[in-house]
Structures are given as C-alpha cells and as structure tokens.
Amino acid sequence: MKSNSLAKQEIGFKVQIKNILESSISNKLIELGFISGQTIEIVFTAPFGDPIAVELNGSVLSLRLEEAATIEVE
C-alpha cells in the first residue's frame, strides 16, 4: 500500500497512521492520539476543503490541511 499524507485522502476512507512528521504541531497531534497504527477516517470537509474533520478513537477532531499534511498514512 502506498504511503501519503492524510490531507490527500477522501471522505469516508479509513486509513492507518504510519508516521507523524516533525513540525511545530507534531507533539500536540501525538497528545491527541495521532500515533502510528491508529485507524482514522475523514468524515467531513469544509466547503472549500479546509479544514477537515476526522474520526479517531470515537472522537471527531478538526484539522487544517497544513496539519493533516504532517500525518503520513497508508
């Protein structure tokens, strides 16, 4: 399976987190539960595509595309 960022995924697809790239927000993402092996799904996007809402561990969280781009998935 090819790896790419969460920002490039479509609504309804479930993907598994592969890695969090180092950034100013990476520690916060890890604290929220974005860790390798977790399954996430994009459930909503704003009218212009940014931000997106993802479901992780039963919670729906909002991410800017800039933040989602730091999450590698497969």
C-alpha positions, 0 to 999 in steps of 0.5 A: 500500500502506498504511503501519503499524507492524510490531507490527500485522502477522501471522505469516508476512507479509513486509513492507518497512521504510519508516521507523524512528521516533525513540525511545530504541531507534531507533539500536540497531534501525538497528545491527541492520539495521532500515533502510528497504527491508529485507524482514522477516517475523514468524515467531513470537509469544509466547503472549500476543503479546509479544514477537515474533520476526522474520526479517531478513537470515537472522537471527531477532531478538526484539522487544517490541511497544513496539519493533516499534511504532517500525518503520513498514512497508508 
